[in-house]
Every structure is written in C-alpha cells, then in structure tokens.
Amino acid sequence: MRIKVGDEVQVISGNGRGERGKVLRIDRKTERVVVEGVNSQVKNLKKTQQNPEGGRLEVEMPIALSNVLLWSEKANKGVRTKTDISGDKKIRVGVPCGTKFDS
C-alpha cells in the first residue's frame, strides 16, 4: 500500500471529491481508509446511565483506498506515487513532481 496512517491525502472521487485530510486508519483487508473530515455521518446515541441525555455523534466512515491520492505541496494536488529504492530503504516518490515523501 502506498498510503500510510498520518499521510495527507486528497479525495479524487465520490461525494467528498476535492477534499483533503489526514489518514486516521487503514483497513488493509477491505482496502478502505478513514480520512479526517471526509465522509462523516451522524450516529445517534441511546440514553444510558452514563449519558442520560443521549445525543448525536459525528463519525468519519471509511472510503475506498482507490479514491484517494497522496497530497503533494510541491504540485499543490494529489499525486500518484512510485517506489524508489535508495540503498536498503524504499522511498515513495510523486510521479509528476518528484516529491520524496519518506525522507
């Protein structure tokens, strides 16, 4: 996978198209990611003894990994990445701009 937790990504398709955010979680089995502030839905909370008022909670839901691109400050857009080997280390590099993400 070319996306890691903590990366800044841009959504390229779906309802959140064009939005940017930080990756909070990755589910490698289903190939989905949770991006901060993207695809948020309201969850209703039941009344309990700990929370007697109940309430509403806004939660980010996962989106497909194929719908996000790594954000490059140099190109000022989401970019595809390739892997270059530098010595014994793999480095992610933006294809159009050459930005190194794992420096």
C-alpha positions in Angstrom: 0.0 0.0 0.0 1.3 3.4 -0.9 -0.8 5.3 1.8 0.2 5.3 5.5 -1.5 6.5 8.6 -0.8 10.2 9.1 -0.4 11.0 5.4 -2.3 13.9 4.0 -4.5 12.8 1.1 -6.9 14.2 -1.4 -10.2 12.5 -2.3 -10.5 12.1 -6.1 -14.0 10.7 -6.5 -17.3 10.3 -4.6 -19.2 12.9 -2.5 -16.1 14.2 -0.9 -14.2 14.9 -4.2 -11.6 17.5 -3.8 -11.4 17.4 0.0 -8.1 17.0 1.8 -7.5 15.4 5.2 -5.2 13.2 7.3 -5.5 9.4 7.2 -6.7 8.2 10.6 -7.0 4.4 10.0 -6.4 1.9 7.2 -8.2 -1.4 6.8 -5.8 -3.5 4.7 -8.2 -6.4 4.4 -11.0 -4.4 2.8 -8.7 -1.8 1.3 -10.5 1.2 2.9 -9.3 4.3 4.7 -10.8 6.7 7.2 -9.9 10.3 6.3 -10.3 13.1 8.8 -13.3 15.3 8.0 -14.3 13.3 4.9 -17.5 11.1 4.6 -18.7 12.0 8.1 -22.1 10.7 9.2 -24.2 11.3 12.3 -24.6 8.5 14.8 -27.5 8.7 17.3 -26.6 7.7 20.8 -29.1 6.0 23.1 -29.9 7.3 26.5 -27.8 5.5 29.2 -26.9 6.0 32.8 -23.6 7.4 31.8 -25.1 9.6 29.1 -28.7 10.4 30.3 -29.3 13.0 27.5 -28.4 10.7 24.6 -27.2 12.7 21.8 -25.7 12.8 18.3 -22.1 12.0 17.4 -20.4 12.8 14.1 -18.2 9.9 12.9 -16.0 9.6 9.8 -16.8 6.5 7.8 -14.3 4.6 5.6 -13.9 5.2 1.8 -12.2 3.1 -0.8 -8.4 3.3 -0.9 -8.6 3.8 -4.7 -10.5 7.1 -4.2 -7.5 8.9 -2.5 -4.2 10.3 -3.7 -1.2 11.4 -1.7 -1.1 15.2 -1.3 2.0 17.0 -2.6 2.7 20.5 -1.5 5.1 21.0 -4.4 2.5 20.1 -7.1 -0.4 21.5 -5.0 -2.5 18.5 -5.8 -2.9 14.8 -5.2 -0.3 12.7 -7.0 0.3 9.1 -7.9 3.4 7.6 -6.3 6.1 5.1 -7.3 8.6 3.4 -5.1 12.3 4.1 -5.5 15.0 2.1 -3.7 17.7 4.2 -2.1 20.4 1.9 -0.6 18.4 -0.6 1.5 15.4 1.7 2.0 12.2 2.1 0.0 11.1 5.7 -0.7 7.8 6.9 -2.0 8.2 9.5 -4.8 5.5 11.6 -6.5 5.3 10.7 -10.2 4.7 14.1 -11.8 6.7 16.3 -9.3 9.4 14.1 -7.9 8.5 14.9 -4.3 10.0 12.4 -1.8 7.5 11.5 1.0 9.7 9.3 3.2 12.8 11.4 3.8 
